[in-house]
Amino acid sequence: MPADDRFRVPLYSVTEAARYLDVPVSTFRTWAHGYLHRTEGRRPVTGDAIVTTLPRDAGMSVPFVGLAEAHALAAIRGAGVPLQRIRPALDLLQRELGIEHVLASRSLYTDGAELLYDFAEREGDTPEARGARDLVVVRHGQRVFNDVVDSYLRRVDFAEDGWAQRIHLRKYGTADVVVDPRRSYGIPIFARGAVRVETVIAAFKAGTDIDGLVAEYGVPRDDLLSVLRVHTAAA
């Protein structure tokens, strides 16, 4: 694991990270801090944290590697698989691949589907095996992630060291909006134009029209319109 800023610098609060990935804050908090469920008459049910966090710094606790891990978890959630059913398989991936942050590693995308399939075959008809099986399909004799998971995982760019270095966010529809810890401190920016999304939205709210935004920031019109539609719908 490289000792670089992707791992050691907190960039996001839990609330910000959840918003960027378009998942509920309560869900992200469970991923980041684990959970304890108490039901009267039953033993408590616990789950460990699965997303990397760091000691808080000015309210920030999630490094870029944690956001990348959560992006992979959002893929699992998008496939309709409860996290508690997939946790044993994720533990297996970490052990088999020998990687601590496997959800942020290229190895998840190159070897993960095969390992999950083998896990499901070994476990038989257990909830955990069914959860793993829901994430993997067989195409042309190869074990690959299903379309929902694949659509998430293809949005991650990796550095030469094999670790995630850029995420193309899904929440903005067809607009290419990225988070990259080397640019704008990991705040979402337009891939073309390299301006922060929040800057463009603020200018739009202040009265700048579409043509003016395109001219001033160099953002493609279609990307701009897609982001503004998402912003308007969420407002």
WOZINOR-V770934 format. One record per helix or strand. SS is the DSSP state (a for helix, b for strand). FROM is the first residue (numbers start at 1). LEN is the number of residues. If there is no record, write none. Layout:
# WOZINOR-V770934
ss=[SS | SS]
from=[FROM | FROM]
len=[LEN | LEN]
This chain:
# WOZINOR-V770934
ss=[a | b | a | a | b | b | b | b | b | a | a | a | b | a | a | b | b | a | b | b | b | a | b | b | a | a | a]
from=[5 | 10 | 14 | 25 | 35 | 45 | 57 | 60 | 62 | 64 | 83 | 102 | 105 | 106 | 127 | 136 | 142 | 147 | 156 | 163 | 177 | 184 | 189 | 196 | 197 | 210 | 221]
len=[4 | 3 | 8 | 9 | 3 | 3 | 1 | 1 | 2 | 15 | 15 | 3 | 1 | 18 | 7 | 4 | 4 | 7 | 3 | 6 | 3 | 3 | 2 | 1 | 9 | 8 | 14]
